[in-house]
Amino acid sequence: MVCVAVFDDWQVLWAGAKWKPLGLGDLVEDAAVKKAYKRASLVVHPDRTSNLTPEQRFTAKRIFDALTQAMGELN
C-alpha cells in the first residue's frame, strides 16, 4: 500500500497541497483506505495539477500512478 505522508522533515508533496498526513491507524478499515485514496487522488490527479511547476506535476503523476496501482491491488 502506498501512503502519501510526511517522514520527519521530508515532505512528499509540495507546500500548499492541502494534504493531511495519515498514520497507519487511519488505514485499518477498507472504507478508510478508499476514502483516503479518493482524497489523495483529488490532490494529485493530472487534470488538477496543470497550475503546478513541471517538477510538481512529475511528482504528482508518479504519486497518482502509485496510488492507482495500489488501489487496484487492494480491490
KOLVOPA-498994 format. One record per residue (C-alpha): residue in three letters; z, x, y. Coordinates in steps of 0.2 Angstrom, whole numbers, plus 5000, padded with zeros to 4 digits. Last residue first. Example, Ala and Ser with C-alpha at 12.3 -4.5 7.8 and 13.67 -1.06 7.14 Angstrom:
2
SER503650684995ALA503950624978
end
This chain:
75
ASN497649524978LEU498549684981GLU497049794978GLY496049704991MET497549715003ALA497549905001GLN495649915003THR495749815019LEU497149905026ALA496350075023ASP494750015031PHE495649945046ILE496650115048ARG495050215047LYS494250095060ALA495750105072THR495750295071PHE493850305075ARG494050175089GLN495550275096GLU494450435096PRO493050345104THR494150285118LEU494650095117ASN493849945125SER492749905110THR494349895099ARG494349705095ASP492749685085PRO493249845075HIS494849765069VAL496349875073VAL497649765081LEU497049605073SER497149685056ALA498949745059ARG499449565062LYS498449495047TYR499149635036ALA500949605042LYS500749415037LYS500049455020VAL501449585017ALA502749455022ALA502049325011ASP502049444996GLU503849474998VAL504649645000LEU503749705015ASP504949695029GLY506249795018LEU505049945018GLY505149955037LEU503849895049PRO503349975065LYS502949845079TRP501149865085LYS500649815103ALA499349955104GLY499950005121ALA500150195116TRP498950235102LEU499250205083VAL499950325070GLN501350385081TRP502250555077ASP503950565084ASP504850525068PHE503550435057VAL502950275066ALA502150145055VAL500450065049CYS500850035031VAL499550065017MET500050005000
end
